[in-house]
Amino acid sequence: MGEKRAYKARKPGGGRKKLKPEYDARKNLKEQMDAAVALYDSEMSLQAIGEELGLNPIKVRKLLITAGVYESEVAEKVQATFQEYHETRDYKTSILSTANTLKLSKASVTSYLPYRKGVYFPSTAEKGKISVGAERQRRYRAMKRWRVDPTEENFWGVVVSYAGVGFKTYSGLPFSYEIKKGRNGEYTKELWIDRREKSKSLAWSSIVLAQKNIKGEVVDRPKALGDIRGVTYIYGMFYRFGLIDVPDEVKEKMGHPKTRKK
């Protein structure tokens, strides 16, 4: 018998080399997701998006769910039921339990859940973690939901979706706002206006009051919405939301809103 070869320690990072070192599943998934969101943003159907991207419509829907922009009663019910089971059970068991509870096939349940290997962006994800297209779609959906059902809760959803977006005041000064979360993880009903170096707070109750004071389509000046603290910012927000129109000479300073009143 020959002599044993001396043991040679494996170098860190050693092991079987990737057949395709340039392949990145997460990156490819994100690229597909961004493409699907962009087309969905243009109001294309799942079938049309699938034909455009060469994907099955079910996969398109799953991509949009992963991006946090697809909504339906079935999707919400499946995801809520799955999450409830998943708090105490493993992934596979939660899938089976959800399918049994909702009388759906395992494949159907899976199709309404986000990709596990991808980055899931639920509707509550921070805006910094989602694509521009997904963020725009989130605002569109929030506005559409409020148009259909104009409740105070849905209007708050619109305000939350526009956090961080640029606005302009009556005099043309740019500003944006942020909404902080409390200890319970829920948003506080207070907006923090960030203009130049100082931040000012704006109460949600003031926004609701101003919204109720809208009379007519064209609002000449901020004070027409009421003698409300921070109304100059509310005026700019409402114009960007498409809730009001402003005189032509004011549009030159404020620009044109991205959202049109329908």
Buried (B, 14 or more C-beta within 10 A) or exposed (E): EEEEEEEEEEEEEEEEEEEEEEEEEEEEBBEBBBBBBBBBBEEBEBEBBBEEBEBEBBBBBBBBBBBBBBEEEEBEBBBEBBEBBBEEBEEEEBBEBBBEBBEBEEEBBBBBBBBEEBBBBEBEBEBEEBBEBBBBBBBBBBBBBBEEEEEEEBBBBBBBBBBBBEBBBBEEBBBBBEBEEEEEEEBBBBBBBBBEEEEBBBBBEBBBBBBEBBEEEEBEEBEBBBEBEBBBBBBBBBBBBBBBBBEEEBEEEBBEBBBEEE
